[in-house]
Amino acid sequence: MTSRDFHNLMWGEALSLLEQAERLQRQFFRLESARASAPSWEPPIDVIETADALVIEVALPGVAADAVTIGLESGGVTISALRAFPTREGDALIRRVEIPYGRFERRIALPMHALELAGKTLRDGCLTLQFAKRKEAA
């Protein structure tokens, strides 16, 4: 491994750690300043584009399909719901909580004038939104 490769590897790891720290800081301050109805976290997403569609996958572990609200606006889509805190049974103790809970809201900027919602599914903790690209009028 050359010193340049090592430098690039270290730089990439440093940027990744900074990104994680910023995300944790945002979550912390959202939780600290959140009111009961204010969103406290944002679920991670994947956006995949094909020639004729745009697919958005949203990680929503433990969120029921009927609890999810999808809002279509001219500037994009908003996904919101509530993920309840894990319940304790009897004398069970929660040892670690890493998956966020509470009210969430995720706004995704999209050119809605060029897209049309073609389908939505929530399966295995993943919400999938499929947007068909509108054909331009000739």
C-alpha positions in Angstrom: 0.0 0.0 0.0 1.4 3.4 -1.0 1.3 6.4 1.3 -1.2 8.0 -1.1 -3.5 5.0 -0.8 -3.2 5.1 3.0 -3.9 8.8 3.0 -7.1 8.3 0.9 -8.3 5.5 3.1 -7.7 7.5 6.3 -9.4 10.6 4.8 -12.5 8.5 3.8 -12.8 7.0 7.3 -12.4 10.5 8.9 -15.2 11.8 6.7 -17.4 8.9 7.5 -16.9 9.5 11.2 -17.6 13.2 10.9 -20.9 12.3 9.0 -21.9 9.9 11.8 -21.1 12.5 14.5 -23.2 15.2 12.7 -26.1 12.8 12.3 -26.0 11.9 16.1 -25.7 15.6 17.0 -28.8 16.5 14.8 -30.8 13.6 16.4 -29.7 14.7 19.9 -30.7 18.3 19.5 -34.0 17.3 17.8 -34.8 15.1 20.8 -33.8 17.9 23.2 -35.8 20.6 21.6 -38.7 18.5 20.3 -42.2 19.1 21.5 -44.5 16.0 21.8 -45.8 16.4 18.3 -42.6 17.6 16.6 -40.7 15.1 14.4 -37.7 13.7 16.3 -35.9 11.7 13.6 -35.6 11.0 9.9 -35.6 7.5 8.5 -32.8 6.6 6.0 -33.7 6.3 2.3 -32.4 4.9 -0.9 -33.3 6.6 -4.2 -33.0 4.5 -7.4 -33.6 5.9 -10.9 -34.2 4.0 -14.0 -35.0 5.2 -17.5 -38.8 5.3 -16.8 -39.1 5.4 -13.0 -37.9 6.7 -9.7 -38.0 4.3 -6.7 -37.6 5.5 -3.1 -37.1 3.0 -0.3 -37.6 4.2 3.2 -36.4 2.1 6.3 -39.3 2.0 8.7 -38.7 -0.8 11.2 -41.7 -1.5 13.4 -44.0 1.0 11.8 -47.5 -0.2 10.7 -48.6 0.5 7.2 -51.8 2.2 8.3 -49.7 4.6 10.5 -47.7 6.0 7.6 -48.9 9.3 6.0 -47.6 10.1 2.5 -48.0 13.7 1.4 -47.4 14.7 -2.3 -46.6 18.4 -2.8 -45.4 20.3 -5.8 -41.8 20.3 -4.5 -41.6 16.6 -3.4 -43.0 14.0 -1.0 -43.3 14.0 2.8 -43.5 10.7 4.7 -44.4 10.8 8.4 -45.6 8.5 11.2 -44.9 7.5 14.7 -42.6 4.6 15.8 -43.6 3.6 19.3 -41.0 3.0 22.0 -40.3 -0.7 22.5 -42.4 -2.0 25.3 -41.0 -3.8 28.3 -42.6 -7.1 29.4 -42.7 -7.8 33.1 -39.3 -7.3 34.6 -37.4 -7.1 31.3 -34.8 -4.4 31.0 -34.0 -2.5 27.8 -30.2 -2.8 27.5 -29.8 -0.9 24.2 -31.9 1.3 21.9 -30.3 2.1 18.6 -33.3 2.2 16.3 -34.9 5.7 16.6 -38.5 6.0 18.0 -41.0 8.8 18.2 -42.7 10.9 15.6 -40.7 11.2 12.3 -41.0 13.1 9.2 -38.9 12.9 6.0 -39.2 15.4 3.2 -37.7 14.4 -0.1 -37.3 17.1 -2.8 -38.5 15.7 -6.2 -39.6 17.3 -9.5 -43.2 16.3 -9.0 -44.3 18.0 -12.3 -42.3 15.2 -14.0 -43.4 12.3 -11.8 -46.5 10.4 -10.9 -47.0 8.1 -7.9 -47.4 4.6 -9.5 -47.3 2.4 -6.4 -46.5 2.1 -2.7 -45.8 -0.9 -0.5 -44.7 -1.5 3.1 -43.1 -4.9 3.5 -40.4 -6.2 5.8 -40.0 -2.8 7.5 -39.3 -1.0 4.1 -41.7 1.5 2.5 -41.2 1.5 -1.3 -42.6 4.4 -3.4 -42.6 4.0 -7.2 -42.9 7.1 -9.3 -43.4 6.8 -13.0 -41.7 9.5 -15.1 -44.3 11.4 -17.1 -43.9 11.4 -20.9 -43.3 14.9 -22.3 -46.0 16.1 -24.6 -44.7 16.4 -28.1 
